[in-house]
Amino acid sequence: MAMLTQKHNKSECKSQMLPVRDALDILSGKWKLHIIIALSFGNRRFKEMQKEIEGITARMLSKELKELEMNEMIKRTVYDSQPVIIEYSLTQYGQSLNKVIEELHNWGTQHRRRIMRKSK
């Protein structure tokens, strides 16, 4: 009986881990959440994001934007103008991360306070 319970717990544990791993695969890396947060404040052009997201290189921003677009988090719009204007925006699917980002923000704020208290 104990083996059955242990096996059941392992499968439950695995079923909990898989969706989290999928989410982290899409959002992994140092910059993706920064990009999503920047776009949550409105549409941005490439250079605007590069200036806003301190420390990101043009090459890395380009790579991350492509991955986020591939995963339907952001939309790339090319305007037929002279010169050509390219703008990035969050998709509705990308906006579905708002609650997750808000919770990460809240947890990070509490964690920072906790750690800062210890270091004083």
NORVENTA-V574527 format. One record per residue. RES is the residue in three letters. PHI is phi as a letter, one per 30 degrees, with the letter a starting at -180 (* if undefined). PSI is psi in whole degrees, 0 to 359 (NA if undefined). D_LAST is the distance of its C-alpha to the last C-alpha in whole Angstrom. Layout:
RES_PHI_PSI_D_LAST + RES_PHI_PSI_D_LAST
This chain:
MET_*_320_51 + ALA_d_324_48 + MET_d_320_49 + LEU_d_317_49 + THR_d_316_46 + GLN_d_318_44 + LYS_d_319_46 + HIS_d_318_46 + ASN_d_322_42 + LYS_d_318_42 + SER_d_324_44 + GLU_d_316_42 + CYS_d_314_38 + LYS_d_320_40 + SER_d_335_41 + GLN_d_324_38 + MET_d_322_37 + LEU_e_310_39 + PRO_d_325_39 + VAL_d_318_35 + ARG_d_318_36 + ASP_e_315_38 + ALA_d_315_36 + LEU_d_328_33 + ASP_d_319_36 + ILE_d_322_37 + LEU_c_3_33 + SER_d_161_32 + GLY_j_171_31 + LYS_d_337_28 + TRP_c_339_30 + LYS_e_315_32 + LEU_d_326_30 + HIS_d_317_29 + ILE_d_314_33 + ILE_d_317_33 + ILE_d_315_31 + ALA_e_316_32 + LEU_d_341_36 + SER_d_344_35 + PHE_c_5_34 + GLY_k_166_38 + ASN_d_147_40 + ARG_b_150_39 + ARG_c_165_41 + PHE_e_306_40 + LYS_d_326_39 + GLU_d_316_37 + MET_d_319_35 + GLN_d_323_35 + LYS_d_321_33 + GLU_d_322_31 + ILE_c_92_30 + GLU_d_126_28 + GLY_j_349_29 + ILE_d_138_31 + THR_d_161_35 + ALA_d_319_38 + ARG_d_315_39 + MET_d_319_36 + LEU_d_316_37 + SER_d_315_40 + LYS_d_313_40 + GLU_d_321_37 + LEU_d_318_40 + LYS_d_317_43 + GLU_d_318_41 + LEU_d_323_40 + GLU_d_318_43 + MET_e_325_45 + ASN_c_13_43 + GLU_i_25_44 + MET_d_327_40 + ILE_b_164_41 + LYS_b_137_45 + ARG_c_122_46 + THR_c_127_48 + VAL_c_120_51 + TYR_c_134_52 + ASP_d_83_56 + SER_b_175_55 + GLN_b_112_56 + PRO_d_163_53 + VAL_d_134_52 + ILE_c_131_49 + ILE_c_129_47 + GLU_b_145_44 + TYR_c_144_42 + SER_b_158_41 + LEU_d_138_40 + THR_d_171_43 + GLN_d_323_43 + TYR_d_317_42 + GLY_d_324_39 + GLN_d_341_38 + SER_d_350_38 + LEU_d_356_34 + ASN_e_314_33 + LYS_d_320_32 + VAL_d_314_30 + ILE_d_320_28 + GLU_d_318_27 + GLU_d_320_26 + LEU_d_319_24 + HIS_d_312_23 + ASN_d_314_22 + TRP_d_317_20 + GLY_d_322_18 + THR_d_314_17 + GLN_d_318_16 + HIS_d_316_15 + ARG_e_315_13 + ARG_d_316_11 + ARG_d_313_11 + ILE_d_321_9 + MET_d_325_7 + ARG_d_319_6 + LYS_d_329_6 + SER_d_354_4 + LYS_d_NA_0
